[in-house]
């Protein structure tokens, strides 16, 4: 895959990894998997649509493969629950 060239191998989960490192590893694995999927079912300049984009990982994978992208996500607002 074009976006994977030159990348170092992904460390496996271990007790030595911090929570932030484990999250980074998980996201990188997801990114690679999405890249393979997008590459298999689309052609360059195709449009990829993600109506629940969240962290926009699909956007990054689509851009790395030369696809166009449309995505959105619902913003979650937390109401103040404190009593006056």
N, C-alpha and C positions, 0 to 999 in steps of 0.2 A: 504494500500500500504506500502511496506517495508520502503520506503524513507520518509514516512510521520509520522511514529511512533515517538512519543516523541516531535513532533513539537507543538508549541503553535498555537493558532488560529490566523488566518490572520485578522488584523484590517481592517475595512471598510474604504473607502475613506472619509476623512473629511477635513474641512478647517484647522485643526490643523496639518495635515500631510505636511511635506515638499515635494518638487518635487521629491527628491531622495527617500523618503519613499514610495511615491505613485508608483514610478517606481519599487521598490523592491516588493511591494505588487502585482503589475501587473505581474511581472515575476514569482513570486511564484505561483500565480493562473494558469498561463500558464504552468508552470512546472508540476503541479499536473494534469492538464488536459491531457497533453502529456503523462504523466506516465500511466494514465488510458487507453489511446488509444493504446500506445505501448504494454501494458500488455494484452490488449484484442485481438490484432491481431498477436502477436508474441509469441514464446516459448523461454525459457532460451537458451542461446547460439545461437539464431537466429541473423542474420545480419540486422542491421537497416542502411539504406542509406539515407542521406540528402544532395542533390546536391547544396542546397542553405542554408548552415548551419548558416550563420550570427553570432549570439551570442552563438552558440553551445548549446542551451537549450535542443534540442533533444538528443545531445550527453550525457548530464548530466542525463537526464531521462532514456535513454537506459542503461547507466552504472549502475544506481541505481537499475535497474531491472535485471542485469546480461546479458544484450545483448551486442553483438559486434557492432561496429559502424564504418562507413566510412562517412566522410563528407568533404566538401570543400566550399569555398566562394570566390567570386571575390573581390580583393582588389580595392578600389576606390582611384584614385589619383587625386588630385586637381592641375591643372596647374596654374602657377603664371600668373595672368591676369594684372599685373601692367605694365604700359607703361614706356619705358626707357627714 
